[in-house]
C-alpha cells in the first residue's frame, strides 16, 4: 500500500502543478439579440489553431490574417445557443488578440422572440483537459442572471430569456413606418455632405435625360449598400466611410473644374460613389435600429429609404429648374459653374482633413467593459 500512497501523492502534486486553463465568458441579452464575449489565453487557442507560424514567440499581422479563416470557423463551433429548442445562428464573429496575449471572441445571436435559452460551450471539450470556463449571463440592464463555472463534463447553462423590450416590440407598430419615413427625409435634408455631392453632380448637367440617369444611379447604389449594411451583410466602420464620402465630394468638384465641357459617363461614377454614400446612410439607420434584427428590419429599412428618396427628389425638383435656367446664361456657365465646383472641391477637401487628420482615432481594437470585468475575474480566480 505504501507504493500506492506515494503514487497518489505524486499524482496530486502533478495536478496542482499543471494549470488546466481558465477562460471567461460574458453573455448579455440586448433587446432582440444575445451578445457574447469570451476571452481565452492565446496558449489555449494554439492547442487547436497554430498562430505563431515562425515560432518567434509573437503573432505577426501576417500570421494573424493567415489564421483568421480558421478562427472564424472555430467561432461557429465554440458556442451553441437554442431558443425554445431551436438553434440560433451566430452572427458577426470577431477575434482580437490583445497586448496581454488574450484572445477575445465576440459575436451575437439574433433573437426574434422570448423564451427559455439553452447555452452550451462546445469548445471546452477541445481545449486542454481540465480547462474551466467562468461564464456570466446578464440581462439588458447588466444585472447578473447566473454565473457558472463550466467544464468539459458540465458545459451547459439554461436561463429564461427576458421578454423583448418595448423598443423592440414597437418594430411591428403601424406608426413606425411614419417615424422612419420622417427620419429618412430629415437625414437627407440635414445631410449637407450628401446634398453637396448631389449639387456637384447636377450643376454641370443641362439635359433632362442625363440628369434623370444620374439621380437613378445614385438612388439604386445607395439603396443597395443601405440594405446590405442594415442586414450586416456588409460591415464598414464609420471611420472609413465618412472620409470616403468627403473624398467623393472633393473628386466631383475637381472633375468639374478639369472638364469644363462637362464630364462624360458620369452615371458610372455616380453608381460607384453612391455605394459609399449608402454606407453613410446605414450608419444613422443602424443607430436607430439597435436591438432590432431579422425580418423586423425590413419595414423600417423600406420606410427610411423612401424618406431619403423623397427628400432627395424634393431638393432636386427645387434646384434643377433653377440650375437649368441659369445655364442658359453664358456668364453662369463660364464663371459661376467653376466657382461652385471650386466650393464643392474645397468643402470636400476640408471634410476629408477634418475626418482624418483633425479627428485621429486609434486603430487599436478597444476592449469592452465586459472583457475588463472578465479579465479581473480571471486574475482573481488564478
Buried (B, 14 or more C-beta within 10 A) or exposed (E): EEEEEEEEEEEEEEEEEEEBBBBBBBBBBBBBBBBBBBBBBBEBBBEBEEBBEEEEEEBEEEBBEBBEEBBEEBBEEBBBBBBEEEEBEBBEBBBBBBEEBBBBBBBBBBBBEBEEBBBBBBBBEBBBEBBBBBBBBBBBEEEEBEEBEBBBEEBEBEBEBBEBBEBBEBBEEEEBBEBBBBBBBBBBBEBEBBBBBBBBBBBBBEEEEBBEBBBBBBBBBBBBBBBBBBBBEBEBEBEEBBBBBBBBBBBBBBBBBEEEEBBEEBBEBBBEBBBBBBBBBBBBBBEEBEBBBEEBBEBBBBBBBBBBBBBBEEBBEEBBEEBBEBBEEEEBBEEBBBEBBBBBBBBBBBBBBEBBEEEEEEEEEEBBEBBEBBBEBBEEEE
